[in-house]
Amino acid sequence: MIKRAKRTCTPEFKKQMVALYESGKPRKTIMEEYDLTPSAFDKWIR
């Protein structure tokens, strides 16, 4: 398992990622493009 440095994301960035997901872009593609962890991304979607 790779340990990543903690980084902070702005509320605007989080909303943009959720909007991409809700518009139909695949979850895996978003996480790969923006280097997001599954746990963080899933928390934003909830």
PyMOL Python script that loads the backbone (N, CA, C, O; Angstrom):
from pymol import cmd

cmd.read_pdbstr("""\
ATOM      1  N   MET A   1       0.848  -1.175   0.000  1.00  0.00           N
ATOM      2  CA  MET A   1       0.000   0.000   0.000  1.00  0.00           C
ATOM      3  C   MET A   1       0.895   1.241   0.000  1.00  0.00           C
ATOM      4  O   MET A   1       1.883   1.316   0.730  1.00  0.00           O
ATOM      5  N   ILE A   2       0.529   2.189  -0.822  1.00  0.00           N
ATOM      6  CA  ILE A   2       1.308   3.421  -0.936  1.00  0.00           C
ATOM      7  C   ILE A   2       0.745   4.463   0.027  1.00  0.00           C
ATOM      8  O   ILE A   2      -0.458   4.724   0.045  1.00  0.00           O
ATOM      9  N   LYS A   3       1.623   5.046   0.816  1.00  0.00           N
ATOM     10  CA  LYS A   3       1.213   6.106   1.741  1.00  0.00           C
ATOM     11  C   LYS A   3       1.266   7.438   0.999  1.00  0.00           C
ATOM     12  O   LYS A   3       2.300   7.799   0.437  1.00  0.00           O
ATOM     13  N   ARG A   4       0.163   8.160   0.998  1.00  0.00           N
ATOM     14  CA  ARG A   4       0.093   9.446   0.316  1.00  0.00           C
ATOM     15  C   ARG A   4       0.156  10.576   1.333  1.00  0.00           C
ATOM     16  O   ARG A   4      -0.291  10.441   2.472  1.00  0.00           O
ATOM     17  N   ALA A   5       0.716  11.678   0.896  1.00  0.00           N
ATOM     18  CA  ALA A   5       0.722  12.874   1.740  1.00  0.00           C
ATOM     19  C   ALA A   5      -0.695  13.444   1.762  1.00  0.00           C
ATOM     20  O   ALA A   5      -1.379  13.458   0.738  1.00  0.00           O
ATOM     21  N   LYS A   6      -1.126  13.905   2.908  1.00  0.00           N
ATOM     22  CA  LYS A   6      -2.458  14.477   3.024  1.00  0.00           C
ATOM     23  C   LYS A   6      -2.500  15.811   2.294  1.00  0.00           C
ATOM     24  O   LYS A   6      -1.622  16.656   2.467  1.00  0.00           O
ATOM     25  N   ARG A   7      -3.516  15.985   1.489  1.00  0.00           N
ATOM     26  CA  ARG A   7      -3.678  17.263   0.811  1.00  0.00           C
ATOM     27  C   ARG A   7      -5.097  17.751   1.042  1.00  0.00           C
ATOM     28  O   ARG A   7      -6.016  16.956   1.237  1.00  0.00           O
ATOM     29  N   THR A   8      -5.262  19.037   1.020  1.00  0.00           N
ATOM     30  CA  THR A   8      -6.582  19.595   1.255  1.00  0.00           C
ATOM     31  C   THR A   8      -7.198  20.013  -0.067  1.00  0.00           C
ATOM     32  O   THR A   8      -6.519  20.535  -0.951  1.00  0.00           O
ATOM     33  N   CYS A   9      -8.474  19.778  -0.183  1.00  0.00           N
ATOM     34  CA  CYS A   9      -9.216  20.144  -1.391  1.00  0.00           C
ATOM     35  C   CYS A   9     -10.260  21.186  -1.003  1.00  0.00           C
ATOM     36  O   CYS A   9     -10.893  21.089   0.049  1.00  0.00           O
ATOM     37  N   THR A  10     -10.426  22.155  -1.846  1.00  0.00           N
ATOM     38  CA  THR A  10     -11.401  23.210  -1.559  1.00  0.00           C
ATOM     39  C   THR A  10     -12.816  22.674  -1.735  1.00  0.00           C
ATOM     40  O   THR A  10     -13.029  21.707  -2.467  1.00  0.00           O
ATOM     41  N   PRO A  11     -13.774  23.291  -1.074  1.00  0.00           N
ATOM     42  CA  PRO A  11     -15.169  22.880  -1.253  1.00  0.00           C
ATOM     43  C   PRO A  11     -15.612  22.983  -2.722  1.00  0.00           C
ATOM     44  O   PRO A  11     -16.420  22.176  -3.183  1.00  0.00           O
ATOM     45  N   GLU A  12     -15.090  23.962  -3.446  1.00  0.00           N
ATOM     46  CA  GLU A  12     -15.432  24.128  -4.860  1.00  0.00           C
ATOM     47  C   GLU A  12     -14.936  22.935  -5.678  1.00  0.00           C
ATOM     48  O   GLU A  12     -15.641  22.441  -6.558  1.00  0.00           O
ATOM     49  N   PHE A  13     -13.722  22.480  -5.381  1.00  0.00           N
ATOM     50  CA  PHE A  13     -13.160  21.324  -6.080  1.00  0.00           C
ATOM     51  C   PHE A  13     -14.000  20.079  -5.806  1.00  0.00           C
ATOM     52  O   PHE A  13     -14.292  19.310  -6.722  1.00  0.00           O
ATOM     53  N   LYS A  14     -14.386  19.881  -4.554  1.00  0.00           N
ATOM     54  CA  LYS A  14     -15.193  18.727  -4.186  1.00  0.00           C
ATOM     55  C   LYS A  14     -16.533  18.742  -4.918  1.00  0.00           C
ATOM     56  O   LYS A  14     -16.987  17.715  -5.421  1.00  0.00           O
ATOM     57  N   LYS A  15     -17.162  19.920  -4.971  1.00  0.00           N
ATOM     58  CA  LYS A  15     -18.444  20.050  -5.668  1.00  0.00           C
ATOM     59  C   LYS A  15     -18.288  19.756  -7.154  1.00  0.00           C
ATOM     60  O   LYS A  15     -19.162  19.144  -7.768  1.00  0.00           O
ATOM     61  N   GLN A  16     -17.178  20.190  -7.723  1.00  0.00           N
ATOM     62  CA  GLN A  16     -16.906  19.946  -9.141  1.00  0.00           C
ATOM     63  C   GLN A  16     -16.763  18.446  -9.408  1.00  0.00           C
ATOM     64  O   GLN A  16     -17.271  17.947 -10.412  1.00  0.00           O
ATOM     65  N   MET A  17     -16.079  17.727  -8.522  1.00  0.00           N
ATOM     66  CA  MET A  17     -15.901  16.281  -8.688  1.00  0.00           C
ATOM     67  C   MET A  17     -17.234  15.548  -8.573  1.00  0.00           C
ATOM     68  O   MET A  17     -17.507  14.623  -9.338  1.00  0.00           O
ATOM     69  N   VAL A  18     -18.066  15.963  -7.615  1.00  0.00           N
ATOM     70  CA  VAL A  18     -19.385  15.355  -7.454  1.00  0.00           C
ATOM     71  C   VAL A  18     -20.246  15.643  -8.683  1.00  0.00           C
ATOM     72  O   VAL A  18     -20.981  14.768  -9.142  1.00  0.00           O
ATOM     73  N   ALA A  19     -20.161  16.860  -9.217  1.00  0.00           N
ATOM     74  CA  ALA A  19     -20.922  17.216 -10.416  1.00  0.00           C
ATOM     75  C   ALA A  19     -20.506  16.359 -11.608  1.00  0.00           C
ATOM     76  O   ALA A  19     -21.353  15.922 -12.388  1.00  0.00           O
ATOM     77  N   LEU A  20     -19.199  16.118 -11.751  1.00  0.00           N
ATOM     78  CA  LEU A  20     -18.724  15.247 -12.830  1.00  0.00           C
ATOM     79  C   LEU A  20     -19.316  13.850 -12.691  1.00  0.00           C
ATOM     80  O   LEU A  20     -19.759  13.250 -13.670  1.00  0.00           O
ATOM     81  N   TYR A  21     -19.317  13.342 -11.464  1.00  0.00           N
ATOM     82  CA  TYR A  21     -19.857  12.007 -11.199  1.00  0.00           C
ATOM     83  C   TYR A  21     -21.351  11.957 -11.507  1.00  0.00           C
ATOM     84  O   TYR A  21     -21.832  11.010 -12.129  1.00  0.00           O
ATOM     85  N   GLU A  22     -22.074  12.976 -11.070  1.00  0.00           N
ATOM     86  CA  GLU A  22     -23.525  13.003 -11.281  1.00  0.00           C
ATOM     87  C   GLU A  22     -23.895  13.207 -12.741  1.00  0.00           C
ATOM     88  O   GLU A  22     -24.994  12.841 -13.158  1.00  0.00           O
ATOM     89  N   SER A  23     -22.990  13.787 -13.522  1.00  0.00           N
ATOM     90  CA  SER A  23     -23.277  13.981 -14.943  1.00  0.00           C
ATOM     91  C   SER A  23     -23.017  12.714 -15.752  1.00  0.00           C
ATOM     92  O   SER A  23     -23.279  12.675 -16.955  1.00  0.00           O
ATOM     93  N   GLY A  24     -22.499  11.673 -15.087  1.00  0.00           N
ATOM     94  CA  GLY A  24     -22.348  10.397 -15.769  1.00  0.00           C
ATOM     95  C   GLY A  24     -20.925   9.948 -16.015  1.00  0.00           C
ATOM     96  O   GLY A  24     -20.711   8.873 -16.575  1.00  0.00           O
ATOM     97  N   LYS A  25     -19.952  10.735 -15.615  1.00  0.00           N
ATOM     98  CA  LYS A  25     -18.554  10.345 -15.808  1.00  0.00           C
ATOM     99  C   LYS A  25     -18.234   9.208 -14.836  1.00  0.00           C
ATOM    100  O   LYS A  25     -18.589   9.294 -13.661  1.00  0.00           O
ATOM    101  N   PRO A  26     -17.573   8.147 -15.301  1.00  0.00           N
ATOM    102  CA  PRO A  26     -17.288   7.006 -14.425  1.00  0.00           C
ATOM    103  C   PRO A  26     -16.415   7.385 -13.226  1.00  0.00           C
ATOM    104  O   PRO A  26     -15.476   8.172 -13.340  1.00  0.00           O
ATOM    105  N   ARG A  27     -16.752   6.806 -12.086  1.00  0.00           N
ATOM    106  CA  ARG A  27     -16.051   7.048 -10.826  1.00  0.00           C
ATOM    107  C   ARG A  27     -14.561   6.770 -10.968  1.00  0.00           C
ATOM    108  O   ARG A  27     -13.731   7.567 -10.532  1.00  0.00           O
ATOM    109  N   LYS A  28     -14.230   5.650 -11.572  1.00  0.00           N
ATOM    110  CA  LYS A  28     -12.828   5.250 -11.725  1.00  0.00           C
ATOM    111  C   LYS A  28     -12.050   6.276 -12.546  1.00  0.00           C
ATOM    112  O   LYS A  28     -10.909   6.597 -12.212  1.00  0.00           O
ATOM    113  N   THR A  29     -12.647   6.785 -13.602  1.00  0.00           N
ATOM    114  CA  THR A  29     -11.994   7.769 -14.469  1.00  0.00           C
ATOM    115  C   THR A  29     -11.697   9.058 -13.706  1.00  0.00           C
ATOM    116  O   THR A  29     -10.606   9.617 -13.825  1.00  0.00           O
ATOM    117  N   ILE A  30     -12.660   9.524 -12.928  1.00  0.00           N
ATOM    118  CA  ILE A  30     -12.477  10.752 -12.145  1.00  0.00           C
ATOM    119  C   ILE A  30     -11.336  10.573 -11.149  1.00  0.00           C
ATOM    120  O   ILE A  30     -10.476  11.444 -11.017  1.00  0.00           O
ATOM    121  N   MET A  31     -11.333   9.442 -10.451  1.00  0.00           N
ATOM    122  CA  MET A  31     -10.299   9.204  -9.438  1.00  0.00           C
ATOM    123  C   MET A  31      -8.912   9.118 -10.080  1.00  0.00           C
ATOM    124  O   MET A  31      -7.938   9.609  -9.508  1.00  0.00           O
ATOM    125  N   GLU A  32      -8.812   8.506 -11.248  1.00  0.00           N
ATOM    126  CA  GLU A  32      -7.510   8.402 -11.919  1.00  0.00           C
ATOM    127  C   GLU A  32      -7.037   9.764 -12.434  1.00  0.00           C
ATOM    128  O   GLU A  32      -5.870  10.122 -12.270  1.00  0.00           O
ATOM    129  N   GLU A  33      -7.944  10.517 -13.055  1.00  0.00           N
ATOM    130  CA  GLU A  33      -7.580  11.821 -13.627  1.00  0.00           C
ATOM    131  C   GLU A  33      -7.107  12.811 -12.567  1.00  0.00           C
ATOM    132  O   GLU A  33      -6.145  13.549 -12.781  1.00  0.00           O
ATOM    133  N   TYR A  34      -7.785  12.822 -11.427  1.00  0.00           N
ATOM    134  CA  TYR A  34      -7.495  13.823 -10.401  1.00  0.00           C
ATOM    135  C   TYR A  34      -6.712  13.262  -9.220  1.00  0.00           C
ATOM    136  O   TYR A  34      -6.524  13.950  -8.216  1.00  0.00           O
ATOM    137  N   ASP A  35      -6.252  12.010  -9.332  1.00  0.00           N
ATOM    138  CA  ASP A  35      -5.438  11.365  -8.295  1.00  0.00           C
ATOM    139  C   ASP A  35      -6.129  11.416  -6.931  1.00  0.00           C
ATOM    140  O   ASP A  35      -5.564  11.902  -5.951  1.00  0.00           O
ATOM    141  N   LEU A  36      -7.354  10.909  -6.888  1.00  0.00           N
ATOM    142  CA  LEU A  36      -8.139  10.898  -5.660  1.00  0.00           C
ATOM    143  C   LEU A  36      -8.166   9.501  -5.056  1.00  0.00           C
ATOM    144  O   LEU A  36      -8.063   8.504  -5.771  1.00  0.00           O
ATOM    145  N   THR A  37      -8.303   9.435  -3.746  1.00  0.00           N
ATOM    146  CA  THR A  37      -8.443   8.139  -3.091  1.00  0.00           C
ATOM    147  C   THR A  37      -9.919   7.743  -3.107  1.00  0.00           C
ATOM    148  O   THR A  37     -10.799   8.602  -3.033  1.00  0.00           O
ATOM    149  N   PRO A  38     -10.184   6.445  -3.204  1.00  0.00           N
ATOM    150  CA  PRO A  38     -11.584   5.999  -3.210  1.00  0.00           C
ATOM    151  C   PRO A  38     -12.347   6.420  -1.962  1.00  0.00           C
ATOM    152  O   PRO A  38     -13.516   6.795  -2.053  1.00  0.00           O
ATOM    153  N   SER A  39     -11.708   6.366  -0.803  1.00  0.00           N
ATOM    154  CA  SER A  39     -12.424   6.715   0.432  1.00  0.00           C
ATOM    155  C   SER A  39     -12.818   8.191   0.462  1.00  0.00           C
ATOM    156  O   SER A  39     -13.929   8.524   0.873  1.00  0.00           O
ATOM    157  N   ALA A  40     -11.930   9.066   0.035  1.00  0.00           N
ATOM    158  CA  ALA A  40     -12.251  10.500   0.010  1.00  0.00           C
ATOM    159  C   ALA A  40     -13.356  10.786  -0.999  1.00  0.00           C
ATOM    160  O   ALA A  40     -14.298  11.522  -0.706  1.00  0.00           O
ATOM    161  N   PHE A  41     -13.238  10.207  -2.175  1.00  0.00           N
ATOM    162  CA  PHE A  41     -14.220  10.461  -3.221  1.00  0.00           C
ATOM    163  C   PHE A  41     -15.607   9.954  -2.796  1.00  0.00           C
ATOM    164  O   PHE A  41     -16.609  10.640  -3.000  1.00  0.00           O
ATOM    165  N   ASP A  42     -15.658   8.762  -2.211  1.00  0.00           N
ATOM    166  CA  ASP A  42     -16.933   8.210  -1.758  1.00  0.00           C
ATOM    167  C   ASP A  42     -17.573   9.070  -0.671  1.00  0.00           C
ATOM    168  O   ASP A  42     -18.795   9.211  -0.623  1.00  0.00           O
ATOM    169  N   LYS A  43     -16.741   9.646   0.204  1.00  0.00           N
ATOM    170  CA  LYS A  43     -17.249  10.522   1.265  1.00  0.00           C
ATOM    171  C   LYS A  43     -17.898  11.769   0.661  1.00  0.00           C
ATOM    172  O   LYS A  43     -18.935  12.228   1.139  1.00  0.00           O
ATOM    173  N   TRP A  44     -17.282  12.314  -0.391  1.00  0.00           N
ATOM    174  CA  TRP A  44     -17.843  13.512  -1.042  1.00  0.00           C
ATOM    175  C   TRP A  44     -19.176  13.183  -1.715  1.00  0.00           C
ATOM    176  O   TRP A  44     -20.101  13.996  -1.696  1.00  0.00           O
ATOM    177  N   ILE A  45     -19.275  12.003  -2.302  1.00  0.00           N
ATOM    178  CA  ILE A  45     -20.510  11.606  -2.985  1.00  0.00           C
ATOM    179  C   ILE A  45     -21.646  11.460  -1.974  1.00  0.00           C
ATOM    180  O   ILE A  45     -22.779  11.859  -2.246  1.00  0.00           O
ATOM    181  N   ARG A  46     -21.344  10.892  -0.813  1.00  0.00           N
ATOM    182  CA  ARG A  46     -22.356  10.748   0.244  1.00  0.00           C
ATOM    183  C   ARG A  46     -22.769  12.106   0.713  1.00  0.00           C
ATOM    184  O   ARG A  46     -23.614  12.222   1.601  1.00  0.00           O
TER     185      ARG A  46
END
""", "prot")
cmd.dss("prot")
cmd.show_as("cartoon", "prot")
cmd.util.cbc("prot")
cmd.orient("prot")
